Amino acid sequence: MTDLLEQLHSESRKQVEDVIFARKDELRAAFMAKSCEISQTHLKDFDWRVQYVLASDKLANVRVPIATIDLSLKGAEESIKSVEMSREQLKNMISSLECANKAIMQLKT
């Protein structure tokens, strides 16, 4: 956007900047509403548990912790999605969610 503003005459650029600054809260609210339109489905609640797999039908000795996360989603209709993941997959998901949260917090400020 700054590239577009730099192309304007200095007086026009100042007027556009003044309008944007004066309506900053309205523009932010409009951007947030528009981004929420991407999907009507949102996370309502979640539940988690850790299971320790000792063996499988192919291996007698596995001993691997598995995290199971149940996501309660609300949109046009409610549904529950269950996801099983390893420790590494869980760490990656938490890291991704933390990044998404930081991005949302930056939009709020």
Distance bins in CASP14 RR format, pairs under 12 A and 6 or more apart:
PFRMAT RR
TARGET T0000
AUTHOR 0000-0000-0000
RMODE 2
METHOD distances of the structure
MODEL  1
1 7 0 0 0 0 0 1 0 0 0 0 0
1 8 0 0 0 0 0 1 0 0 0 0 0
1 13 0 0 0 0 0 1 0 0 0 0 0
1 16 0 0 0 0 1 0 0 0 0 0 0
1 17 0 0 0 0 0 1 0 0 0 0 0
1 20 0 0 0 0 1 0 0 0 0 0 0
1 27 0 0 0 0 0 1 0 0 0 0 0
2 8 0 0 0 0 0 1 0 0 0 0 0
2 13 0 0 0 0 1 0 0 0 0 0 0
2 16 0 0 0 0 0 1 0 0 0 0 0
2 17 0 0 0 0 0 1 0 0 0 0 0
2 20 0 0 0 0 0 1 0 0 0 0 0
3 13 0 0 0 0 0 1 0 0 0 0 0
4 12 0 0 0 0 0 1 0 0 0 0 0
4 13 0 0 0 0 1 0 0 0 0 0 0
4 16 0 0 0 0 1 0 0 0 0 0 0
4 17 0 0 0 0 0 1 0 0 0 0 0
4 20 0 0 0 0 0 1 0 0 0 0 0
5 12 0 0 0 0 1 0 0 0 0 0 0
5 13 1 0 1 0 0 0 0 0 0 0 0
5 14 0 0 0 0 1 0 0 0 0 0 0
5 15 0 0 0 0 0 1 0 0 0 0 0
5 16 1 0 0 1 0 0 0 0 0 0 0
5 17 1 0 0 1 0 0 0 0 0 0 0
5 18 0 0 0 0 0 1 0 0 0 0 0
5 19 0 0 0 0 0 1 0 0 0 0 0
5 20 0 0 0 0 1 0 0 0 0 0 0
6 12 0 0 0 0 0 1 0 0 0 0 0
6 13 1 0 0 1 0 0 0 0 0 0 0
6 16 0 0 0 0 0 1 0 0 0 0 0
6 17 0 0 0 0 0 1 0 0 0 0 0
7 13 0 0 0 0 1 0 0 0 0 0 0
7 16 0 0 0 0 0 1 0 0 0 0 0
8 14 0 0 0 0 1 0 0 0 0 0 0
8 15 0 0 0 0 1 0 0 0 0 0 0
8 16 1 0 0 1 0 0 0 0 0 0 0
8 17 0 0 0 0 1 0 0 0 0 0 0
9 15 0 0 0 0 1 0 0 0 0 0 0
9 16 0 0 0 0 0 1 0 0 0 0 0
10 16 0 0 0 0 0 1 0 0 0 0 0
10 17 0 0 0 0 0 1 0 0 0 0 0
11 17 0 0 0 0 0 1 0 0 0 0 0
11 18 0 0 0 0 0 1 0 0 0 0 0
12 18 0 0 0 0 0 1 0 0 0 0 0
12 19 0 0 0 0 0 1 0 0 0 0 0
13 19 0 0 0 0 0 1 0 0 0 0 0
13 20 0 0 0 0 0 1 0 0 0 0 0
14 20 0 0 0 0 0 1 0 0 0 0 0
14 21 0 0 0 0 0 1 0 0 0 0 0
15 21 0 0 0 0 0 1 0 0 0 0 0
15 22 0 0 0 0 0 1 0 0 0 0 0
16 22 0 0 0 0 0 1 0 0 0 0 0
16 23 0 0 0 0 0 1 0 0 0 0 0
17 23 0 0 0 0 0 1 0 0 0 0 0
17 24 0 0 0 0 0 1 0 0 0 0 0
18 24 0 0 0 0 0 1 0 0 0 0 0
19 26 0 0 0 0 0 1 0 0 0 0 0
19 27 0 0 0 0 1 0 0 0 0 0 0
20 26 0 0 0 0 0 1 0 0 0 0 0
20 27 1 0 0 1 0 0 0 0 0 0 0
20 28 0 0 0 0 0 1 0 0 0 0 0
21 27 0 0 0 0 1 0 0 0 0 0 0
21 28 0 0 0 0 0 1 0 0 0 0 0
23 29 0 0 0 0 1 0 0 0 0 0 0
23 30 0 0 0 0 1 0 0 0 0 0 0
23 31 0 0 0 0 0 1 0 0 0 0 0
24 30 0 0 0 0 0 1 0 0 0 0 0
24 31 0 0 0 0 0 1 0 0 0 0 0
24 109 0 0 0 0 0 1 0 0 0 0 0
25 31 0 0 0 0 0 1 0 0 0 0 0
25 32 0 0 0 0 0 1 0 0 0 0 0
25 108 0 0 0 0 0 1 0 0 0 0 0
25 109 0 0 0 0 0 1 0 0 0 0 0
26 32 0 0 0 0 0 1 0 0 0 0 0
26 33 0 0 0 0 0 1 0 0 0 0 0
27 33 0 0 0 0 0 1 0 0 0 0 0
27 34 0 0 0 0 0 1 0 0 0 0 0
27 107 0 0 0 0 0 1 0 0 0 0 0
28 34 0 0 0 0 0 1 0 0 0 0 0
28 35 0 0 0 0 0 1 0 0 0 0 0
28 106 0 0 0 0 0 1 0 0 0 0 0
28 107 1 0 0 1 0 0 0 0 0 0 0
28 108 1 0 0 1 0 0 0 0 0 0 0
28 109 0 0 0 0 1 0 0 0 0 0 0
29 35 0 0 0 0 0 1 0 0 0 0 0
29 36 0 0 0 0 0 1 0 0 0 0 0
29 107 0 0 0 0 0 1 0 0 0 0 0
29 108 0 0 0 0 0 1 0 0 0 0 0
30 36 0 0 0 0 0 1 0 0 0 0 0
30 37 0 0 0 0 0 1 0 0 0 0 0
30 107 0 0 0 0 0 1 0 0 0 0 0
31 37 0 0 0 0 0 1 0 0 0 0 0
31 38 0 0 0 0 0 1 0 0 0 0 0
31 104 0 0 0 0 0 1 0 0 0 0 0
31 107 1 0 0 1 0 0 0 0 0 0 0
31 108 0 0 0 0 0 1 0 0 0 0 0
32 38 0 0 0 0 0 1 0 0 0 0 0
32 104 0 0 0 0 1 0 0 0 0 0 0
32 106 0 0 0 0 0 1 0 0 0 0 0
32 107 1 0 0 1 0 0 0 0 0 0 0
32 108 0 0 0 0 1 0 0 0 0 0 0
33 107 0 0 0 0 0 1 0 0 0 0 0
34 107 0 0 0 0 0 1 0 0 0 0 0
35 100 0 0 0 0 0 1 0 0 0 0 0
35 103 0 0 0 0 0 1 0 0 0 0 0
35 104 0 0 0 0 1 0 0 0 0 0 0
35 107 0 0 0 0 1 0 0 0 0 0 0
35 108 0 0 0 0 0 1 0 0 0 0 0
36 42 0 0 0 0 1 0 0 0 0 0 0
36 75 0 0 0 0 0 1 0 0 0 0 0
36 104 0 0 0 0 0 1 0 0 0 0 0
36 107 0 0 0 0 0 1 0 0 0 0 0
39 73 0 0 0 0 1 0 0 0 0 0 0
39 74 0 0 0 0 0 1 0 0 0 0 0
39 75 0 0 0 0 1 0 0 0 0 0 0
39 76 0 0 0 0 0 1 0 0 0 0 0
40 73 0 0 0 0 0 1 0 0 0 0 0
40 74 0 0 0 0 1 0 0 0 0 0 0
40 75 1 0 1 0 0 0 0 0 0 0 0
40 76 1 0 0 1 0 0 0 0 0 0 0
40 77 0 0 0 0 0 1 0 0 0 0 0
41 71 0 0 0 0 0 1 0 0 0 0 0
41 72 0 0 0 0 0 1 0 0 0 0 0
41 73 1 0 1 0 0 0 0 0 0 0 0
41 74 1 0 0 1 0 0 0 0 0 0 0
41 75 1 0 1 0 0 0 0 0 0 0 0
41 76 1 0 0 1 0 0 0 0 0 0 0
41 77 0 0 0 0 1 0 0 0 0 0 0
41 78 0 0 0 0 1 0 0 0 0 0 0
41 79 0 0 0 0 1 0 0 0 0 0 0
41 81 0 0 0 0 0 1 0 0 0 0 0
42 71 0 0 0 0 0 1 0 0 0 0 0
42 72 0 0 0 0 0 1 0 0 0 0 0
42 73 1 0 0 1 0 0 0 0 0 0 0
42 74 1 0 0 1 0 0 0 0 0 0 0
42 75 1 0 0 1 0 0 0 0 0 0 0
42 76 0 0 0 0 0 1 0 0 0 0 0
42 78 0 0 0 0 0 1 0 0 0 0 0
42 79 0 0 0 0 0 1 0 0 0 0 0
43 69 0 0 0 0 0 1 0 0 0 0 0
43 70 0 0 0 0 0 1 0 0 0 0 0
43 71 1 0 0 1 0 0 0 0 0 0 0
43 72 1 0 0 1 0 0 0 0 0 0 0
43 73 1 0 0 1 0 0 0 0 0 0 0
43 74 1 0 0 1 0 0 0 0 0 0 0
43 75 0 0 0 0 0 1 0 0 0 0 0
43 78 0 0 0 0 0 1 0 0 0 0 0
43 79 0 0 0 0 0 1 0 0 0 0 0
43 80 0 0 0 0 0 1 0 0 0 0 0
43 81 0 0 0 0 1 0 0 0 0 0 0
43 97 0 0 0 0 0 1 0 0 0 0 0
43 100 0 0 0 0 0 1 0 0 0 0 0
44 70 0 0 0 0 0 1 0 0 0 0 0
44 71 0 0 0 0 1 0 0 0 0 0 0
44 72 1 0 1 0 0 0 0 0 0 0 0
44 73 1 0 0 1 0 0 0 0 0 0 0
44 74 1 0 1 0 0 0 0 0 0 0 0
44 75 0 0 0 0 1 0 0 0 0 0 0
44 77 0 0 0 0 0 1 0 0 0 0 0
44 78 1 0 0 1 0 0 0 0 0 0 0
44 79 0 0 0 0 1 0 0 0 0 0 0
44 80 0 0 0 0 1 0 0 0 0 0 0
44 81 0 0 0 0 0 1 0 0 0 0 0
45 69 0 0 0 0 0 1 0 0 0 0 0
45 70 0 0 0 0 1 0 0 0 0 0 0
45 71 0 0 0 0 1 0 0 0 0 0 0
45 72 1 0 1 0 0 0 0 0 0 0 0
45 73 0 0 0 0 1 0 0 0 0 0 0
45 74 0 0 0 0 1 0 0 0 0 0 0
45 78 0 0 0 0 0 1 0 0 0 0 0
45 79 0 0 0 0 0 1 0 0 0 0 0
45 80 0 0 0 0 1 0 0 0 0 0 0
45 81 0 0 0 0 0 1 0 0 0 0 0
46 67 0 0 0 0 0 1 0 0 0 0 0
46 68 0 0 0 0 0 1 0 0 0 0 0
46 69 1 0 0 1 0 0 0 0 0 0 0
46 70 1 0 0 1 0 0 0 0 0 0 0
46 71 1 0 1 0 0 0 0 0 0 0 0
46 72 1 0 0 1 0 0 0 0 0 0 0
46 73 0 0 0 0 1 0 0 0 0 0 0
46 74 0 0 0 0 0 1 0 0 0 0 0
46 80 0 0 0 0 1 0 0 0 0 0 0
46 81 0 0 0 0 1 0 0 0 0 0 0
46 82 0 0 0 0 0 1 0 0 0 0 0
46 83 0 0 0 0 1 0 0 0 0 0 0
46 93 0 0 0 0 0 1 0 0 0 0 0
46 97 0 0 0 0 0 1 0 0 0 0 0
47 67 0 0 0 0 0 1 0 0 0 0 0
47 68 0 0 0 0 1 0 0 0 0 0 0
47 69 1 0 0 1 0 0 0 0 0 0 0
47 70 1 0 1 0 0 0 0 0 0 0 0
47 71 0 0 0 0 1 0 0 0 0 0 0
47 72 1 0 0 1 0 0 0 0 0 0 0
47 80 0 0 0 0 1 0 0 0 0 0 0
47 81 0 0 0 0 0 1 0 0 0 0 0
47 82 0 0 0 0 1 0 0 0 0 0 0
47 83 0 0 0 0 0 1 0 0 0 0 0
48 66 0 0 0 0 0 1 0 0 0 0 0
48 67 1 0 0 1 0 0 0 0 0 0 0
48 68 1 0 0 1 0 0 0 0 0 0 0
48 69 1 0 1 0 0 0 0 0 0 0 0
48 70 1 0 0 1 0 0 0 0 0 0 0
48 71 0 0 0 0 1 0 0 0 0 0 0
48 72 0 0 0 0 0 1 0 0 0 0 0
48 82 0 0 0 0 0 1 0 0 0 0 0
48 83 0 0 0 0 1 0 0 0 0 0 0
48 84 0 0 0 0 0 1 0 0 0 0 0
48 85 0 0 0 0 0 1 0 0 0 0 0
48 90 0 0 0 0 1 0 0 0 0 0 0
48 93 0 0 0 0 0 1 0 0 0 0 0
48 94 0 0 0 0 0 1 0 0 0 0 0
49 65 0 0 0 0 0 1 0 0 0 0 0
49 66 0 0 0 0 1 0 0 0 0 0 0
49 67 1 0 0 1 0 0 0 0 0 0 0
49 68 1 0 1 0 0 0 0 0 0 0 0
49 69 0 0 0 0 1 0 0 0 0 0 0
49 70 0 0 0 0 1 0 0 0 0 0 0
49 82 0 0 0 0 0 1 0 0 0 0 0
49 83 0 0 0 0 0 1 0 0 0 0 0
49 84 0 0 0 0 0 1 0 0 0 0 0
50 64 0 0 0 0 0 1 0 0 0 0 0
50 65 1 0 1 0 0 0 0 0 0 0 0
50 66 1 0 0 1 0 0 0 0 0 0 0
50 67 1 0 1 0 0 0 0 0 0 0 0
50 68 1 0 0 1 0 0 0 0 0 0 0
50 69 0 0 0 0 0 1 0 0 0 0 0
50 84 0 0 0 0 0 1 0 0 0 0 0
50 85 0 0 0 0 0 1 0 0 0 0 0
50 86 0 0 0 0 0 1 0 0 0 0 0
50 87 0 0 0 0 1 0 0 0 0 0 0
50 90 0 0 0 0 1 0 0 0 0 0 0
51 62 0 0 0 0 0 1 0 0 0 0 0
51 63 0 0 0 0 0 1 0 0 0 0 0
51 64 0 0 0 0 1 0 0 0 0 0 0
51 65 1 0 0 1 0 0 0 0 0 0 0
51 66 1 0 1 0 0 0 0 0 0 0 0
51 67 1 0 0 1 0 0 0 0 0 0 0
51 68 1 0 0 1 0 0 0 0 0 0 0
51 69 0 0 0 0 0 1 0 0 0 0 0
51 82 0 0 0 0 0 1 0 0 0 0 0
51 84 0 0 0 0 1 0 0 0 0 0 0
51 85 0 0 0 0 0 1 0 0 0 0 0
51 86 0 0 0 0 0 1 0 0 0 0 0
52 62 0 0 0 0 1 0 0 0 0 0 0
52 63 1 0 0 1 0 0 0 0 0 0 0
52 64 1 0 0 1 0 0 0 0 0 0 0
52 65 1 0 1 0 0 0 0 0 0 0 0
52 66 1 0 0 1 0 0 0 0 0 0 0
52 67 0 0 0 0 0 1 0 0 0 0 0
52 68 0 0 0 0 0 1 0 0 0 0 0
52 87 0 0 0 0 0 1 0 0 0 0 0
53 59 0 0 0 0 1 0 0 0 0 0 0
53 60 0 0 0 0 0 1 0 0 0 0 0
53 61 0 0 0 0 0 1 0 0 0 0 0
53 62 1 0 1 0 0 0 0 0 0 0 0
53 63 1 0 0 1 0 0 0 0 0 0 0
53 64 1 0 1 0 0 0 0 0 0 0 0
53 65 1 0 0 1 0 0 0 0 0 0 0
53 66 1 0 1 0 0 0 0 0 0 0 0
53 67 0 0 0 0 0 1 0 0 0 0 0
53 68 0 0 0 0 0 1 0 0 0 0 0
53 84 0 0 0 0 1 0 0 0 0 0 0
53 86 0 0 0 0 0 1 0 0 0 0 0
53 87 0 0 0 0 0 1 0 0 0 0 0
54 60 0 0 0 0 1 0 0 0 0 0 0
54 61 1 0 0 1 0 0 0 0 0 0 0
54 62 1 0 0 1 0 0 0 0 0 0 0
54 63 1 0 1 0 0 0 0 0 0 0 0
54 64 0 0 0 0 1 0 0 0 0 0 0
54 65 0 0 0 0 0 1 0 0 0 0 0
54 66 0 0 0 0 0 1 0 0 0 0 0
55 61 1 0 0 1 0 0 0 0 0 0 0
55 62 1 0 1 0 0 0 0 0 0 0 0
55 63 0 0 0 0 1 0 0 0 0 0 0
55 64 0 0 0 0 0 1 0 0 0 0 0
56 62 1 0 1 0 0 0 0 0 0 0 0
56 63 0 0 0 0 0 1 0 0 0 0 0
56 64 0 0 0 0 1 0 0 0 0 0 0
56 66 0 0 0 0 0 1 0 0 0 0 0
62 86 0 0 0 0 0 1 0 0 0 0 0
64 84 0 0 0 0 0 1 0 0 0 0 0
64 85 0 0 0 0 0 1 0 0 0 0 0
64 86 1 0 0 1 0 0 0 0 0 0 0
64 87 0 0 0 0 1 0 0 0 0 0 0
64 88 0 0 0 0 0 1 0 0 0 0 0
64 89 0 0 0 0 0 1 0 0 0 0 0
65 84 0 0 0 0 0 1 0 0 0 0 0
65 85 0 0 0 0 0 1 0 0 0 0 0
65 86 1 0 0 1 0 0 0 0 0 0 0
65 87 1 0 0 1 0 0 0 0 0 0 0
65 88 0 0 0 0 0 1 0 0 0 0 0
65 89 0 0 0 0 0 1 0 0 0 0 0
65 90 0 0 0 0 1 0 0 0 0 0 0
66 82 0 0 0 0 0 1 0 0 0 0 0
66 83 0 0 0 0 0 1 0 0 0 0 0
66 84 1 0 1 0 0 0 0 0 0 0 0
66 85 1 0 0 1 0 0 0 0 0 0 0
66 86 1 0 0 1 0 0 0 0 0 0 0
66 87 0 0 0 0 1 0 0 0 0 0 0
66 88 0 0 0 0 0 1 0 0 0 0 0
66 89 0 0 0 0 1 0 0 0 0 0 0
66 90 0 0 0 0 1 0 0 0 0 0 0
67 82 0 0 0 0 0 1 0 0 0 0 0
67 83 0 0 0 0 1 0 0 0 0 0 0
67 84 1 0 0 1 0 0 0 0 0 0 0
67 85 1 0 1 0 0 0 0 0 0 0 0
67 86 1 0 0 1 0 0 0 0 0 0 0
67 87 1 0 0 1 0 0 0 0 0 0 0
67 88 0 0 0 0 0 1 0 0 0 0 0
67 89 0 0 0 0 1 0 0 0 0 0 0
67 90 1 0 1 0 0 0 0 0 0 0 0
67 91 0 0 0 0 0 1 0 0 0 0 0
67 92 0 0 0 0 0 1 0 0 0 0 0
67 93 0 0 0 0 1 0 0 0 0 0 0
67 94 0 0 0 0 0 1 0 0 0 0 0
68 80 0 0 0 0 0 1 0 0 0 0 0
68 81 0 0 0 0 0 1 0 0 0 0 0
68 82 1 0 0 1 0 0 0 0 0 0 0
68 83 1 0 0 1 0 0 0 0 0 0 0
68 84 1 0 1 0 0 0 0 0 0 0 0
68 85 0 0 0 0 1 0 0 0 0 0 0
68 86 0 0 0 0 0 1 0 0 0 0 0
68 89 0 0 0 0 0 1 0 0 0 0 0
68 90 0 0 0 0 0 1 0 0 0 0 0
69 80 0 0 0 0 0 1 0 0 0 0 0
69 81 0 0 0 0 1 0 0 0 0 0 0
69 82 1 0 0 1 0 0 0 0 0 0 0
69 83 1 0 1 0 0 0 0 0 0 0 0
69 84 0 0 0 0 1 0 0 0 0 0 0
69 85 1 0 0 1 0 0 0 0 0 0 0
69 89 0 0 0 0 0 1 0 0 0 0 0
69 90 0 0 0 0 1 0 0 0 0 0 0
69 93 0 0 0 0 1 0 0 0 0 0 0
69 94 0 0 0 0 0 1 0 0 0 0 0
69 97 0 0 0 0 0 1 0 0 0 0 0
70 79 0 0 0 0 0 1 0 0 0 0 0
70 80 1 0 1 0 0 0 0 0 0 0 0
70 81 1 0 0 1 0 0 0 0 0 0 0
70 82 1 0 1 0 0 0 0 0 0 0 0
70 83 0 0 0 0 1 0 0 0 0 0 0
70 84 0 0 0 0 0 1 0 0 0 0 0
71 78 0 0 0 0 0 1 0 0 0 0 0
71 79 0 0 0 0 1 0 0 0 0 0 0
71 80 1 0 0 1 0 0 0 0 0 0 0
71 81 1 0 1 0 0 0 0 0 0 0 0
71 82 1 0 0 1 0 0 0 0 0 0 0
71 83 1 0 0 1 0 0 0 0 0 0 0
71 93 0 0 0 0 0 1 0 0 0 0 0
71 97 0 0 0 0 0 1 0 0 0 0 0
72 78 1 0 0 1 0 0 0 0 0 0 0
72 79 1 0 0 1 0 0 0 0 0 0 0
72 80 1 0 1 0 0 0 0 0 0 0 0
72 81 0 0 0 0 1 0 0 0 0 0 0
72 82 0 0 0 0 0 1 0 0 0 0 0
73 79 1 0 1 0 0 0 0 0 0 0 0
73 80 1 0 0 1 0 0 0 0 0 0 0
73 81 1 0 0 1 0 0 0 0 0 0 0
73 82 0 0 0 0 0 1 0 0 0 0 0
73 83 0 0 0 0 0 1 0 0 0 0 0
74 80 0 0 0 0 0 1 0 0 0 0 0
74 81 0 0 0 0 0 1 0 0 0 0 0
83 89 0 0 0 0 1 0 0 0 0 0 0
83 90 0 0 0 0 1 0 0 0 0 0 0
83 93 0 0 0 0 1 0 0 0 0 0 0
84 90 0 0 0 0 1 0 0 0 0 0 0
84 93 0 0 0 0 0 1 0 0 0 0 0
85 91 0 0 0 0 1 0 0 0 0 0 0
85 92 0 0 0 0 1 0 0 0 0 0 0
85 93 1 0 0 1 0 0 0 0 0 0 0
85 94 0 0 0 0 0 1 0 0 0 0 0
86 92 0 0 0 0 1 0 0 0 0 0 0
86 93 0 0 0 0 0 1 0 0 0 0 0
87 93 0 0 0 0 0 1 0 0 0 0 0
87 94 0 0 0 0 0 1 0 0 0 0 0
88 94 0 0 0 0 0 1 0 0 0 0 0
88 95 0 0 0 0 0 1 0 0 0 0 0
89 95 0 0 0 0 0 1 0 0 0 0 0
89 96 0 0 0 0 0 1 0 0 0 0 0
90 96 0 0 0 0 0 1 0 0 0 0 0
90 97 0 0 0 0 0 1 0 0 0 0 0
91 97 0 0 0 0 0 1 0 0 0 0 0
91 98 0 0 0 0 0 1 0 0 0 0 0
92 98 0 0 0 0 0 1 0 0 0 0 0
92 99 0 0 0 0 0 1 0 0 0 0 0
93 99 0 0 0 0 0 1 0 0 0 0 0
93 100 0 0 0 0 0 1 0 0 0 0 0
94 100 0 0 0 0 0 1 0 0 0 0 0
94 101 0 0 0 0 0 1 0 0 0 0 0
95 101 0 0 0 0 0 1 0 0 0 0 0
95 102 0 0 0 0 0 1 0 0 0 0 0
96 102 0 0 0 0 0 1 0 0 0 0 0
96 103 0 0 0 0 0 1 0 0 0 0 0
97 103 0 0 0 0 0 1 0 0 0 0 0
97 104 0 0 0 0 0 1 0 0 0 0 0
98 104 0 0 0 0 0 1 0 0 0 0 0
98 105 0 0 0 0 0 1 0 0 0 0 0
99 105 0 0 0 0 0 1 0 0 0 0 0
99 106 0 0 0 0 0 1 0 0 0 0 0
100 106 0 0 0 0 0 1 0 0 0 0 0
100 107 0 0 0 0 0 1 0 0 0 0 0
101 107 0 0 0 0 0 1 0 0 0 0 0
101 108 0 0 0 0 0 1 0 0 0 0 0
102 108 0 0 0 0 0 1 0 0 0 0 0
102 109 0 0 0 0 0 1 0 0 0 0 0
103 109 0 0 0 0 0 1 0 0 0 0 0
END
